[in-house]
Amino acid sequence: MCGIIGLHLRDPALRPELGRLLDDMLCGVSERGPDSVGVAVYGDETRNPPGQEAVSVLRAPGDLDRAVAALLFGRRSGAELDPGRGRPAVTATPAGDTTVLTAPVGGEALAAAVHAAAPDALVVGRGDDVVVYKGAGHPSDLARTYGLRDVAGWQGLAHTRMATESAINPEGCHPYSVGPNQCLVHNGSFSNHATIRRELVRQGVTFDSENDTEVGARFVAACLAEGDDLEKALLRLGETFDGFYTLLVTTADGFAVVRDEIACKPAVIAEHPRWVAMASEFRALAELPGIGEARIFEPDPGRVYTWRR
């Protein structure tokens, strides 16, 4: 049993309220997953400034920003200013187990520099629009650690975990963010994940954990890289994976929700002119602005629901 929440804002006037709304929603699913919490937020320009990319890192050493700056810019000190911008070339912002690095370079280059500078560190998210946080602990404590209520942006999701397939640690937290600006959270289990993992490994895909959810995330990322849109990628997942699940997937374009054909895992969607939201429990949606006027429904089995910016 895990908890999922997601919020996609249609009304730009609500963007300063994204973090507060997500924090209130998180309270409604905390009991479903007291082990750990992962959060992804889109569009917060203070955490991921325009013209930069962010990577989220677990097990980051304290001097990682300086080491990464030296690799990327040939400098001895990451505190040196990026010319013309008046700020450090690489900025590190710790939040509990997660450290977010930002720099004016591509996400792949930034992630590669992290791997080179700190081989034991783990990159758990990257993109020019998203910031990912992961940590083990109670949801309310971790929401404060991440400064969730202060977030501004246009979209976010969170996952509270009750571990069944892997250890309780930050590495096993959702979301799994294995492509640029892509995140996937999962309530349920994939029964044939080991078989699909072996096939993906044969195709050259590498994995960071033993979690079955990561297999689903890697599969979806591979489909998107091949040119599928989000709906087609999730339909292909349904044709390939066995198990019981509710999935929420976010990208820089929007988000999607899908349940398996039996649909035994809970999910509720609320659609309003100002926003779209989903959660594992209705009480997570109850305080959203205008909830009384929203269209509220349970997603049909096997159907992919998508919303775009």
N, C-alpha and C positions, 0 to 999 in steps of 0.2 A: 504494500500500500504506500503510494507516494502522492504528493500533491503538486499540481501544475496550475500556474496562473499565466495569463498573457493579456496584454492591453495594447491595442493599436489605435492611435488617436487620429481622427479625421479632422478635428477642429484645431487649428494652430493655437488658438487662444488657451487651450488646455496644456500646452507643452510645458510651461513652468510647473505644472501640477503632477507631471508624470510620476516622479518618485514618491510623492505622498500617496497617490492613488495606488501604486504598486505595493507600498508598505501596508496600506489598509487591506488590500486584497490578500497579501501574504499571511496576515493574521488569521484569515478564514481557512487556510489549509495547513497551518502549522502542526496540528495534531496528526495529520496524515504522514508526516515525515520529520521527526524530531532529531534525526541523526546529523543532517548537514543541509546546507542551502547553497544553491548557485543562482546567480542573477546575471542577466544580460540587458544592457540598456543601449538604445540607439538614439543618436542625435544630440548627445550632451557635448557641446562644444568646449566646455571647460575641462572635461575629462579626455576628450579626443579632439584637439583643436583642428580647425580647417587647414588643409595643406599638410597634415601629418597623418601618420598611421599609428595605431596602438597595438601592442601585444600584451596579453595578460600572462603572467608567469608564476608558477609555483616553485618553491624551493630556490628562490632567488637570493644570491649572496648580496650583502649590503653595498658592495661597490659595483654592482652590475651596470649601472648607467655609465660609469666612467670607462669600464672595460669595453662596453658596446660602442661608445663614442669613439674610442681609440681605433677599434676595428673598422668602423664605418667611415670615419673622417680623417684617420691618420693622426689623431691628436693624442697627447699624453693624458689629457684631463677631460672628462665628460662635462666639467663645469664651464669649459670654454663656450663662448656664445656662438650660435649659428649665425653667420654673417647676414646682416640685413633684417634679422628677426628679433634681436635683442633678448634672446632667451637661451637656456642651455640647449646644445645640439641634441641631447638625449635627456629626457626627464623621467625620473622614477617616482611613482607614488604608491607607497605600500598601503594595503588595507587588509589587515589580518594575514592570512596565508597567501594572499594574492598581491603581487606587485605589478602595476601597470606601467609599462614603458611607452613613451611616445617619442617620435622622431620624424623629421621631414624626409623620409625615405619610404620605399615600398614595403608592404607588410612582409613579403617573403624575405627581402634583404634584412629587415629588422629581426625576424625570427631566426634566420641563419646566423646572424651575429650573436644572438642570445645563446644558441647552441654552441657556437665556437668559444664564446667567452666563459660559459658555465655549463659544461656537459651534463651535469646532474640536474640542472633546472629543466622545467617542463613548461612549454608554451601551451596554454589552454584556450587561447582565443586571439584573433587578429582581424584587423580591418580598419577602414577609414571612417566608419560610422558607428562601430559597436565597441563596447567595453564589457568584459566578462569578469565576474568575481566568483570564486569558489572557496568554500571552507567547511570544516566539520564543526558542529555545534548546534545550539538551538536557534531556530529561525529569528526570533526577536533579537537575540544578541548579535547575530551576524548582520541583520539589517542595519543595526546601529554601527557596526564595524565598517560596513560598506558606505555609510552615509546615504542610505537609500532615499530618505525623505528629501534630500537636497537635490536629487537628480532632476534635470530638465531634459526633454527630448520628445520623440514622437512615437516610440514603441519600446516595449520591454517585456521580458518574461522572467519567471522564476520557478524553481523546483525545490520542493522539500522532500528529502529522501528517507525512506525506511529501507535500509540495505538488505538485499536478498541474494544478489549475484556476485558481490565482491565486497572487499573490506570497507569499513567506515573510515574514510580518509578524504582529504581534499581532491586527490587524484580520481576518486570514484564518483565525485559529485557531477550532477548535470548542471548546466547544459553541456553537451559535447559540441564544441565549436571547432570543426576540423577543416573548414573552408573559409575564405574571406567573407566576413560579415554574416556567416551562417551559424545558426544554433539549433540544436534539437534537444527537447526534453521528452521524457517517456515515463508513463505509468503502466507497468505491466512487465512482461517478459517475452523474449523471443526464444522459442524452443530449439530452433535449428541454427542458432547464431554461430556455433562452432564450425559447422560445415561452410557457412557463407564466409566466415573469417578466413578459413583456409583458402577458399577461392580468391578472395581479395588479396591475400598475401601472395599468391601465385601471380597475381597481376601487378605486384610491386607496391601494394599499399602497406604502410607500416602502422602499428597500433601502439598506443600509450598505456593501455590498461587491459584488464580481463573482463571489463564490463560489457554485457550484451548490448547495452545502449550504444556504445561506441561503434559496434558493428553496423547498426542501423544508420548512424550519423555518417560513417565512412561510405556506406552504400549510397545514401542520398547525395553526398558531396560528389561522388564519382558520376552519378547521373547528371547532376547540374553541370559538371565540368564537360560532359559530353554534349551539352546543349539542350537537355530537357528543361522544361519549365518546372516549377515546384509541384504543380498538380500531377504532371506525368511522372516525375520522380517518385512521388508518394504512391501512385498507382502501381508502379513497378515494384516498389517495396512490398505492397500488399500481395502481389503475385509471387514474390520470392520468399518472404518471411512467414513462418508459422508462429503462432502464439496469441496472447491476449494483450492488447495494448491500446492506449490513447497516446497520440503523438501531437506535439505542437512544434512546428518548425518556423523559424524566422530568418529572413534575409534582408538585404538593404532595400528590397522592393515591397516587403509586406510580410504577412504570415499565413500559415495554413494549419488546419486541424484535420486529423483523420483518426478513425477508430477501426479496429479489425471487424471482420464480418459477423462475429458473435456479439461484440460490443458489451462485454461484461464489465469493462472498466469505466468508471463514471466520467462524464463530461457534460458541461452545460455551456451554451454560447448565448451571449446577449449582444444584440445589434441595435445601435442607436445612431442617429444622424451625426453625433459628435464623436463617436468611438465605437469600436468593436472589442469585445472581451470574451475570454473563455476561462474556465476554471474547473477543477475537479468537484467543487461544491458550490451551490448557489450562494451560500453565505459569504463567500469571497467576493461576490458581485454586488451584494446588497447595498453598499454605500456609494456606488458609483453615481456620478451626477446624472439625474434624469432616468434612473433605473426603472421607475414606474412607467415610463413611456417606451422602454426598449422592447424589442421583439426577443423573447427568451425561448430557447428550444434546446432539445437534446439532439446532438448530431446523429444522423442516420448511420447505421453500420456500413462500413466499406466506402463511404462517400468522402471525397476530399473537398473541404471548404477552404477557399482562398480569398484573401483581401489584399489589395495592392494600394500603394500610395497614390 
